[in-house]
Every structure is written in structure tokens, then in C-alpha cells.
Amino acid sequence: MDSFWDWFWLMMWWFFFVMYLVVLFQIVADLIRDRHLSGWWKALWVVALILVPFLSALVYLIARGRSMAERHAQREASAHADAAAYIRSVAGTSATAQITEAKALLDAGTIDEREFASLKAKALA
């Protein structure tokens, strides 16, 4: 490394190599997660990625890139929906909703006035 340009081109090559590895891992992960692709096609893609890595990665991204993005978007949407459902399940209800439910139980005769006051105090606490 005698000059700045030697160092610069070395860094560029490392950048492109790491970028290729990221793309390669994304392709392999997509192949594993794809339920519509048979095992033989998956094996063929993996062999192609080993024998002619750059060309097969480029062909994969051109041929299956759109469906790859759609599967990724579906996974993300599912993860967000699961997270939102979990938050709703642990967040509980508001104090107003708890008091309204307790009042409905009182009006139905399921609980008495003392139990209603206890539920109302617990909701406001």
C-alpha cells in the first residue's frame, strides 16, 4: 500500500465484497423461507450460487426479486400485527371502560354497591 489509490481501491473491493455477501445471505434466506418453491429448485439455486455466484445472484434478483420483496413485506406486516396484538393484550383497558363494565354488572345485579365501589377505586388507582 504505497499510495492513497491502492488503499482506496482496496476499500472499494472490500465494500463490494461485503455488499455481495449481504445479498447472498438474503437470497439464501429467501430460498429457505419460500414455501412455494420445491426442494429441487432450492437445491438447484444453491448449486448455481456456489458454481457461478455473481451471475446466479444477479439472475435470482432479476427473476425473483419482486416476489422476494413481497414475501419480506408480508413477514414484516405479520410481525407488526403480532406486536400490535401483543401490546393490546398487555395494555389492558382504560379506567373509563373498566368503570363502565362494572356499572353494567351493577345494573345487571351481578355485583352489589360495595363491589362496584371497590372495582371503581381499583380502576381509578
C-alpha positions as CSV (number, residue, x, y, z in Angstrom):
1,M,0.0,0.0,0.0
2,D,2.3,2.7,-1.3
3,S,-0.3,5.2,-2.3
4,F,-3.7,6.5,-1.4
5,W,-5.2,5.0,-4.5
6,D,-4.1,1.5,-3.6
7,W,-5.8,1.9,-0.2
8,F,-8.9,3.5,-1.8
9,W,-9.3,0.6,-4.3
10,L,-8.8,-2.0,-1.5
11,M,-11.6,-0.4,0.5
12,M,-13.8,-0.3,-2.6
13,W,-13.2,-4.1,-3.2
14,W,-14.0,-4.8,0.5
15,F,-17.2,-2.8,0.3
16,F,-18.4,-4.6,-2.8
17,F,-17.4,-8.0,-1.3
18,V,-19.4,-7.3,1.9
19,M,-22.3,-6.0,-0.2
20,Y,-22.2,-9.2,-2.2
21,L,-22.2,-11.3,1.0
22,V,-25.3,-9.4,2.3
23,V,-27.1,-10.1,-1.0
24,L,-26.0,-13.7,-1.0
25,F,-27.4,-14.2,2.6
26,Q,-30.6,-12.5,1.7
27,I,-31.0,-14.9,-1.3
28,V,-30.3,-18.0,0.8
29,A,-32.7,-16.8,3.5
30,D,-35.4,-16.2,0.9
31,L,-34.8,-19.6,-0.7
32,I,-35.2,-21.3,2.7
33,R,-38.4,-19.4,3.6
34,D,-40.1,-19.7,0.2
35,R,-42.9,-22.3,0.7
36,H,-43.9,-22.4,-3.0
37,L,-40.5,-23.4,-4.3
38,S,-39.8,-27.1,-4.3
39,G,-36.7,-28.6,-2.7
40,W,-35.2,-29.5,-6.1
41,W,-35.4,-25.8,-7.3
42,K,-33.9,-24.7,-4.0
43,A,-31.0,-27.1,-4.4
44,L,-30.5,-26.0,-8.0
45,W,-30.3,-22.4,-6.9
46,V,-27.8,-23.2,-4.2
47,V,-25.6,-25.1,-6.6
48,A,-25.8,-22.3,-9.1
49,L,-24.9,-19.8,-6.3
50,I,-21.8,-22.0,-5.5
51,L,-20.7,-22.6,-9.1
52,V,-21.3,-19.2,-10.7
53,P,-22.0,-16.9,-7.7
54,F,-22.2,-13.5,-9.3
55,L,-24.2,-14.5,-12.3
56,S,-26.7,-16.7,-10.4
57,A,-27.2,-14.0,-7.8
58,L,-27.9,-11.4,-10.5
59,V,-30.3,-13.8,-12.3
60,Y,-32.1,-14.6,-9.0
61,L,-32.6,-10.9,-8.2
62,I,-33.9,-10.3,-11.7
63,A,-36.2,-13.3,-11.8
64,R,-37.4,-13.5,-8.3
65,G,-36.7,-10.1,-6.8
66,R,-40.3,-8.8,-6.8
67,S,-41.6,-11.9,-5.1
68,M,-38.7,-11.8,-2.7
69,A,-39.7,-8.2,-1.7
70,E,-43.4,-9.2,-1.4
71,R,-42.5,-12.1,0.9
72,H,-40.4,-9.8,3.0
73,A,-43.2,-7.2,3.2
74,Q,-45.6,-10.0,4.3
75,R,-43.3,-11.1,7.0
76,E,-42.8,-7.5,8.3
77,A,-46.6,-6.9,8.2
78,S,-47.2,-10.1,10.1
79,A,-44.5,-9.1,12.7
80,H,-46.1,-5.7,13.2
81,A,-49.6,-7.2,13.5
82,D,-48.3,-9.7,16.1
83,A,-46.6,-6.9,18.0
84,A,-49.7,-4.7,17.9
85,A,-51.9,-7.6,19.2
86,Y,-49.4,-8.3,22.0
87,I,-49.4,-4.6,23.0
88,R,-53.2,-4.6,23.0
89,S,-53.3,-7.8,25.1
90,V,-51.0,-6.5,27.8
91,A,-52.1,-2.9,27.8
92,G,-55.5,-3.7,29.3
93,T,-58.5,-1.4,29.2
94,S,-58.9,2.2,30.2
95,A,-60.3,3.2,33.6
96,T,-63.4,4.5,31.9
97,A,-64.0,1.2,30.2
98,Q,-63.5,-0.7,33.5
99,I,-65.9,1.6,35.3
100,T,-68.5,1.2,32.5
101,E,-68.2,-2.6,32.7
102,A,-68.5,-2.5,36.5
103,K,-71.6,-0.3,36.2
104,A,-73.1,-2.8,33.7
105,L,-72.5,-5.6,36.2
106,L,-74.1,-3.4,39.0
107,D,-77.1,-2.7,36.8
108,A,-77.5,-6.4,35.9
109,G,-77.4,-7.2,39.6
110,T,-74.3,-9.4,39.3
111,I,-72.4,-7.3,41.9
112,D,-73.6,-5.1,44.8
113,E,-72.8,-1.5,45.6
114,R,-69.8,-2.3,47.7
115,E,-68.2,-4.4,45.0
116,F,-68.9,-1.7,42.4
117,A,-67.1,0.9,44.7
118,S,-64.2,-1.5,45.0
119,L,-63.9,-2.0,41.2
120,K,-64.2,1.7,40.6
121,A,-61.5,2.5,43.2
122,K,-59.2,-0.1,41.6
123,A,-59.8,1.3,38.1
124,L,-59.0,4.8,39.2
125,A,-55.9,3.7,41.1
